[in-house]
Amino acid sequence: MNYKMFIAYIGDYKELGSAEQLLGQIGFPPDEPLTAEGLATAVDIIAAVAELDVKKLIEISGLTMRSFAAKYQIPYRTMQDWCSGAREPAEYIPMLIGWEMISELPKEDV
C-alpha cells in the first residue's frame, strides 16, 4: 500500500462508515504485500485515523500510552489530552502515525 492509496482509503472509510465495509470493498488486493492479518490491521488503523482516534491507534500498537508517546515523540500530557477528549489532534498527526504503523506491518515473503 502506498501513501496515496492510504489517503484514498481514509476517504473511503469516511464515506462508508465502517472498517468491515471498507475491507469488503477493497478485498485483498493481489499486489498487496501485507499478510491477511496485516491487511485487517491496516484497515483498523485506517478507521482510527479517519476518526482521529489516537486512543485506538495506541490500542492497535500494543504499546502503553507512555511508550507510544515516546516512540512518536509526542509529549505525554498531549497524548493524555487527546485520549481523554480534552483536545483533538490536528488531522495530519494521526495520518502520519497511522502511515508509520502500516509501514511496520508484516509483509508476505516474496
Number of C-alpha atoms within 10 A of each C-alpha: 15 10 13 8 10 18 16 12 19 21 15 20 24 16 10 13 14 15 20 14 13 21 17 10 12 11 11 14 10 6 7 13 16 21 15 14 12 17 22 17 18 24 23 21 28 29 26 23 25 21 16 20 18 25 17 17 23 20 12 15 15 11 13 11 19 15 13 18 18 12 10 12 9 13 11 15 11 15 21 17 13 17 18 12 13 9 12 15 16 9 12 11 15 21 21 14 16 24 20 12 16 22 15 10 16 14 15 11 7 4
